[in-house]
Amino acid sequence: MDEQQVKKKKGRINEGADQIDDDDQKWVFDTSVDYKGKVHFRASTGVWRASVFVTAVEFIERLTYFGLATNLIQYLTKIIHQDLETAAKNVNYWAGVTAVMPLVGGFLADAYTGRFTMILFSFIVYLMGLSLLTMSQFIPSLKPCSTILCNQSSKIHKMVFFLALYLISIGIGGLKPCLQSFGADQFDDDHPEERKNKMSFFNWWNFALCCGLFLGVTLVVYIQDTVSWGVATLILTISMAITVVTFYMGRFCYRYRVPEGSTFTPIIQVFVAAMRKRNLPCPSDPALLYEILKPEKNQGRLLCHTNRLGFLNKAAIVDEKDKNTSVSNQKHNPWRLATVTKIEEVKLVLNTIPIWLTTLTFGIGVVQPSTFFVKQAATMDLKITNSFTIPPATISTAGAITMIITIVVYDRILIPFLRKSTGNERGINILRRIGIGMFFAILAMLVAALVEKKRLGIARNEIPPIGGIKTKPSFLSMSVFWLAPQFMLLGFSDGFTLVGLQEYFYDQVPDSMRSLGIAFYSSVIGVGSFLSSFLITVVNRITGKNGESWIGKDLTTSRLDNFYWLLAVMNGLNLCVYVLIAKRYSYKRVVDRKERVVGDGSVGKAVESIA
């Protein structure tokens, strides 16, 4: 491509930019469509009127999930009669599968079904799991025991119970990546006001999540412990059924994204094209690289050229064969020639890998409250007054309340102040927000280790060995509220890191992979759960050689304080690596549609470079 062609190309782009007018305020041209499949009015679709339906669904779904997950280890140890190690592993396996399944759901939604269809399908599977779980509590032949007292749950109950749990996992696998990305899709990235609202959406989404968590670990857990698991699951099943109807009622005001086929094929095409042209020199002027001109308003967004991972840029070199294809008006072979935008999208995906890897250690810490923290609480004094006792899992509300306060203060006070003082539209960039939360996760593990050391000292004084054998733990004089600080620190950490990860994996992946991006976030917790189970196994094998395993049959004979020290050290080292990677990270840079450019973004205006 010679200089004259480059000038002509830039001229055509500027002409296209001049055509953008006040219609942008009336219509939405971000590739989304209305429920009829047409370009839609901005005033009648999307934004908060649509996202409120989605946020309400998230509230009920998280109420259901945390109502089951938080108290699951209690059910496995008290009703199914599993030992602590087996129960902890089963909780981690289920949590891991639940958090990894969104990778499948996100891929299918982005490539084939679309988010709305995947959400409805997932609701059906989720309801099947809840219905089966309810049946296992009421149908006599499916109940845990045929008598009032028993030492072992029936095999048929175990089979139905775990089948129901994993059906719920499959349902969450479709809801988790699609629901949040579907809610964020209701805001137009090219509209300044809607773009700011989208940043607030992630905060208020997590506010609803925490409200669901709060009621799940208080009201639902209280019903489980004081009434019955059957009544609790019946309430959750009915609530979820009502939620499905509510979500479907809002279909007229939603903005829908059309699936664009396999998200992995374009990635492979870029690598193949770059390999084919590996011996060609890259032009010094990025404008000489190939980019498709799209004059239509409802086009996808173009990305600015960057020099990082320069080898991939060779996929956009226009050689003689490509020129001949252009002259004959034939379609370019995507396995030979890729656009700058496609190449930059591949770079975005590759850039997320180091960030994802350095958040896995954080994921190990996140899953501890649903396992060991709850079991610790079960051995402590649960009385608020002489006549009122809280369920062990309810202490986790300290984390939920802290996260709610953190999100509200961050969104309403901290962000407006930082926007004015730094000029950054987000207040602070995404990776810095994530790093702050990681630091508080380290503090949470340190506090957890100190509290557990104190709990063990009290336990050994109040539960002396009998005949050389230590008795099983009973209620201690130590108040359960000693655990509140570690929950609060994790809540503060989640308010920064988890919300930041959601925003990062939605914003910093290609627009066509946003469901899968949310799935990447979810997989941090899922893989963290599997790693936690693996770490428990390794720690037990190493420490068990001396006869005193860190994680034994019960908490009195265990040394969970040492396990928490280990997690604190792991998270500290991991944070150092994360900071080094974050400092070198290059954020997504999108070409503003009103000043369309091809190349490195120097000719015109690039947006979203301030993430």
N, C-alpha and C positions, 0 to 999 in steps of 0.2 A: 504494500500500500504506500504510494508516494505522498509528498507533502500536499499536492493539490487535492488528492482524495481525502486526506485528513481534514483539510479546511472545509471541504464540501460536507464531510460527515458532521463536523462541529456546527456548521451552519444549519444543517437540517435539524439538529438537536435543538438549537436555539429557537428555530421556528416552531418546533413542537412545544417548547416551553411557553412561548407567547400565547398559545391557545388556551392555557389554563386561566380561568377567570372565576367569576363569582359562583359558578356552578359548583365549585368545591365546597361552598358553604351549604348548598342545598342537597347535593348528592354525595354518596360515599363511593370513591373510586379506589378501594384498597383490595380488590379482587373478591370481596365478600358479596353475597347476594341475599335477597330476602327469601321468605319461605316459598315464593313462586319461582325462584331461580333468576330473578331480575335485579338490576342495579336499583338501589333503594334510596328513599329520602333519608337524610341525616336526622331530621326532626322526629321521624316516626319509628325509628328502629335503634337498637343498640343502647350504649352508655348505661347509666345507672338503672333506667327503667327495665332493661333486660337482665343486667347482672344481678339485680336483687333476687330474681327467681333462682338463678344459679347459686347465689350465696346462701339462700335459704335451704336449698338442697344439700349443700355442703354441711350446713349446721346439723341437719338431721342425720346425714351419713356419718359424720364424725361422732355424734352422740351415740349412734349405734356401734360404731367400731370401737371407740374407747370404752363404752359400757361393757363390751365383751372382752377386749384385749387386756384392760387394766386388771381385771379380776380373774383372768384365765388361769394364772398359776395357782390361785387359791382353789379353783374348781378341780384342776388336775391333781393337786395334792390331797384335798379333803374329800372330794366326791369320787374321783377315779382312783385315788390312793397311789399316786406315783411318788417316788422319792424326789428330793429337791433337784438333784442333778438332771434326772430324766425329764422332770417337768420344765425346768429352765430351758433345756435343749428343745423340747417340743414347742414351747412358746417362741423361742428364737427361730426355729424352722418355719413355723407358721407365719410369723412376722416377716421373715425373710422372703418366703414365697409371695406373700401379700404385697410386699414392696417391690419385688422384681417383676411380677406379672404385668405391671403397667408398660414394660418395654414391649411386650407383645401387643397389648391393647393400643398403645400409642402408635406403633408401626402400622397396624391394620387401619386405624382411623385416618392417619395422614395419607396412606397410600390408596385405600379402597373404599371404606364405608363412609367416611366423614365423621365428625365428632358427634353430631346430634344423634345419628343412627346408632353409633357405638354406645352412647350414654343410655339410650332406651333399652338396647339389648342387655347391657350390663345390669341395669336395674332389675330386669326379669331374672337373671341368674342370681343376683344378690337376694331377691325375694325368695327364690327357691331354697337357698341356703338357710335363710332365717326361718322359713316355714318348716324345713326339716329339723332345724335345731329346736323349734317349739314343739314339734311332734315328739322328739326324743325325751321331752320332759313330761308329757301328758299321756301318751299311749302306754299302757302298762307293760307291754312286751318290749318296748324300747327304753324304758326307764333304767337308770343306773343299777338299781337293786330291786329285788322283788320283796325284800323285807325292810323294815325300818333301819336296822343296823346291819352293816356288812363290811367286810374288810377288803373286798375286791369288786370292782364294777363289772357288769356283764359284758361279754365280748360284742354282742350285737349293739349295745349302747355305745361302746367305744367306736365301732365302725361307723354308725350313723352320725355320732357327734363329730368325728374328724372329717367325714364326708361333707357335712354341713359347713364346717369351718373352711374347708378348701373350696367349696362352691362360693362362699363369701369372698375368698381370696380372688377367684376368677372374676367375680362381679366388680370388686375393687380394682382389678387389673384394667378394666375398661373405663371405670369412673374416674380413677385418680388422674390419669394423664389428660383425659378429654374434658372433664368438668371445669377444671381451673383454666385450661387454655381456651375453652369455649367462652368462659366468662371474660377473659382478657381480649378475645376476638371482638367483643362488643365495643371496643375503643379503637379509633382510627389512629395509626402511628403518624400519619401525615398531617393530622390536625393538631396544632399546638396545645389547645385546651384539653382535647381528649387524650393526648399523650401524657399530660400531667395527671389526669384522672386515672389513667391506667396504672401509674406508679402508686397512687393511693389505693387502687383496687386490690393489689397484692397485700397491702397492710390490712384492709378491712376484710378481705377473704380470710386471713389468719385470725382476725378478731372473731369472726363467726366460728372458725375452727376451734378456737380456745373456749368459746361459750359452749359449744357442743361437748368438748372435752370436760369442761367443768361440771355440766349436768350429768355427763356419762359416769364420771368417777364419784359423784355424790348421790344423785337421785337413783340412777340405774343400779349402781353398786349397793346402795342401801336396800333397795327392793330385793336384790339377789341374796343379800346376807340375812335380811330380817323377814322377808315374805317367802320368796322362792325364785329360783332361776327360771322356772316355767312362766310365771307371771311377768317377769322382766322381759323375756324374749318375745312373749306375746305382744306386749306394749310396743317393743321395737319393731316388730313385724307390721303391726297396724300403722305405726308412724311412717315407716318406709313406703307402704302402699299409698298413703295419702300424699307423700312427697312426689311420687311418680306422677300422679294426676296433676299436681300443682305445676310441676316442671313442664308437662305437656301443654298445659293451658297457656303458657307464655310463648308458644311457638311463633305467633304472629309478629312479635316484636324483636325476634332474634336476628342476628346477622350470621350467615352461614358461610363456611369455607368449603369450596369444592375440592375433593381429594385430587391429587396430582400424579398418582401412580407411585411406584416404588421409589422411596427416598434414597435407596442405595445405588440404583443404576446410574444416576448422574455422577455420583462420587467415583464409581469404577471407571466411567467414561473419561473423566478428567485425568486419572492416572494413566489410562491406556494412551490417550492423546499426548500426554507429556512424555511418555516413553517413546512414542513414535517420532517425536521431534526433539529428542534429547541431544542430538548433535547440532541443532540449529542455535545460533546466538540470539539472545533476547534483545529486542530493539531498545535503544536508550529512551525513546519517547513512548510512554505507556499508551498514548492515543493510537499507536500503530497496532495495538493488540485488538483482537476481535471482540465486538460487542454488538448485540442485536438492538436495532432501533425499534422502539415500540411506541408509536404515536398515540395509541388508544389511551384514554384516561383510566380505564379500569385495569391497568397493567400491574404486574408485580414490581416490587422495588428493585432498583439496581444498586450494586455495592461498589464502593470506591476501590481502585487498584491499590495493592500494598506490595512491598518488596520482600516481606517475610516469606519463607518457603518458596524462594524464587524459582526452583526447579519446576513447580507446578505451572508457573506463568507461561512456560513453553507450550502448553496446551492451547493457548490463544494466539500463537504465532500464525499469521496468514502466509502460507507458502504458495508456490506457483500452482499447485494442484487445486488449492482452495480458491485462488483467484479465477481459475478457469471455471470452477463450479459457479462462482458468482456471476461471471459473464454469461453463462448459459442458463442463468436463473434457476438452477437446480438447488435443492435443499442440501445444506452442508451436513456431512456425516458427523454426528456427535462423538463418534469414536476416533475421529481425526482432529476435530476442531471444537474447542469449548469456549464459551463466552467468559469474559472477565468476572461476571457475577457468579457463574457456576464455579469458577476456580476459587473465588473468595469464600463461597459457601463451604467448599471442601476444607479450606483453611480454618474456617470457624469451627467445624466439627473436630478437626485435629487439635485445635487450641483448647477445646473443652476437656480433652483426655487428662492432661496433667492436673487440672483443677479437680476433676472428678476423683482421681486417685488420691489426692491429698485431703479429700474430705471423708474418706472411708474410715479413718481412725476416729474422727468426730462421730461418725455413724455408730461406732461401737459403744461410745458413751451414751448416745441418745436412747439406746434400747435398754439400758440398765434399770430405769425407773419401773418398767413393766415386769421385771423379774426380781432381782435381788432387793431393790428398794422396798417393794411391796412385802416380800417375805420378812425383811427386817422389821417393818411396821407391825406385822402380825405377831411378833414376839414382845412388843412393847406395850406400855400402858396407853390404851385407846380411849380412856375416859375424858370427856370434856367436863362433865359434872358427875356426881355420884350416881345419877340415874340415867345418864345418856352416854352411850359409847358409839364411836364412829367406826365404820368398816376400815380395814387396813389400807385399802386402795384409795380412800378418800383423801389421805394426806397429800396425794399428788395434785390436789387442787391448788396447793401453794404455788406449783409451777405454772398452772394454767392462769391463775390470777396475776402472777408476775408478768407473764407473757402478754396478757391483755393490757396491763398498765404500760408495759414497754412499747407496744404497738401504738397505743393511743398517744402517748407522749411523743414518740418518734414522728408520727404522722402529723400531729397538730401543733407541736411546739418546735421540735428539733429541726425537721425538714424546712419549714418556712424560714427559720433563723439562718440555717446553713445556706439556703438558696441565696439569701441576701448577702451573706458574708463571703461566700466562695464563688458565686456566679454559676455554680453547678446545678443543673436542673433537678438532679436527684438529691442534692444536699451533700452526700458523700458517695463516692463511687461504689459499685456493687461489691467488688472484691474486698474493699476495706471494711465494709459492713460485715461481710462473712468472717473476716479475720478477727474483728472485735468479739463476735460471738464465740469463736474458737478459744479465745483467751479465757472467757468466763467459764467455758466448759472445763478447762484445766483446773480453775479454782473450785468448781463443783466437785471434781474427783478428789481434790486435796481435802476439802471439807468432809466428803463422804468417808474418806479413810480415817480421819480423826474421830468422827462420830462413831464409826463402827468399832474403833479401838476402845472407846469409852463404853460402848454397849457390851462388848465382849468382857471387859473387866467387871462390869456389874453382873453379867450373866454368870460368870464363874464364881462370884461371891454368893449370889442368890440361888444358884442351882448347883450345889456341890455334888461331886461324884458319889455314887452309891455302890458299894461293893467293887470299886475300881472301875465302874462303867458310868459314864456321864449320862444323865437323864436327858430326855428330849426337852427342848426349850418350852417354857411356859411364859405367861405374861410377866414382864419385869416391872420394877418400880420406875424405870426410866420412861419419861413421857415420849410419845410418838412425835411430838412437835420438835424434838431434837433433829428430826430428819428434814424439817421445813427449810432450813438454809440451803441444803444441797438441791432441793427441788426448786427453790427460788432462783438460785444461780443458773440452773439448767433452763428455767423459764426465761430468764434474761438472755441467756445464750441463744435459745431457740428464736427469740424475738428478733435477733440480729442474723444469725447464721441460716436458720431454716427459711425465713422469709427472703433473705438475700439469695439463697440457692434457688428458690422458686423463680425469682425474678431473673436471675442469671441464666438459668437453663431455658427459660422462655424467650428471653431477649437476645441472647448471644448465639443462638443457633439459627440456621436458615429458616425463613418464614414458612417454608413448606414442611418443616420438621418440628413444629412447636408442640404438638401432642407428645411426640417422642422426646422432646426436650424436657417436658415436665416428668416424663417417665425416667429420664436420666437422674433427675432430682430424687424421685422416689426410690430409685435403685441404690442411692447412697445409704439410705436407711436399711434397705433389703440386704444388700451385701454386708453392711455393718452388722446385721443380725446373724448372718452366716459366719462372719468372722468372729463374732462374739462366742458362738457355739464352738467354733474351732479353737479359739483361745482358751475356753473353759476346759476342753479336752486336753490340750497341750499342757496347761498349767496343772491339771490334775495328775497327769502322767509323770510330770517332772517332780512336783512336790509330794506326790503319793509314795515315791520311793523311800522317803524318810518316815513314812507312817503317819504323817500329819498333812493331809491334803488341804489346800487352801479352800476348796469347795467340796465339803463332805456331805454326809447324809442329812445333816441339819446345820443350822447356823451356829449353834454353840460349839460344835466341834470343827467349824470352818475358820478360815482366816481371810474373810472378805476384805479386811482392811489392807492386807498386802496386795490383793487383786486390784483394789482401787488405786493404791500407790503406783502399781504397774501401769494402769490406764493413764494416770496423770503424767508419768514420764513419757509414755508413747505419744500422748497428745501434745506435750511440750516439744518433743523432737519434730513431730509432724508439722506443728505451727511454724517452726523455723524454715522447713522446706517450702511450705505454702507461701510464706512471705517472699522468699527468693523468686518463686514462680510468678506471683502476683505482680511484683515490680517489673517484670519483663513482659507482662501481658499486653496485647494490643486489642482494643475493643472494636466491635463492629462499627463500620462507618458507612452510612447509607447516603446515596445521592439524593438531594432534595429534588422532588419532582418539578418544582417551579424553576430550578436552575439546572437542568439536566446536563450532566457531563459524562464523559467516558475517560477513564484513566485514573490518576491518583487523587482526584478530588481537588486539585489546585485551581481548576477553572470552574468556579461556581461554589455552591454551598453544600457541605456534607453535614448531615444531622446524625444524632445519636453517637457522636464521638466522645460524649462527656459521661458515658456510663462508668 
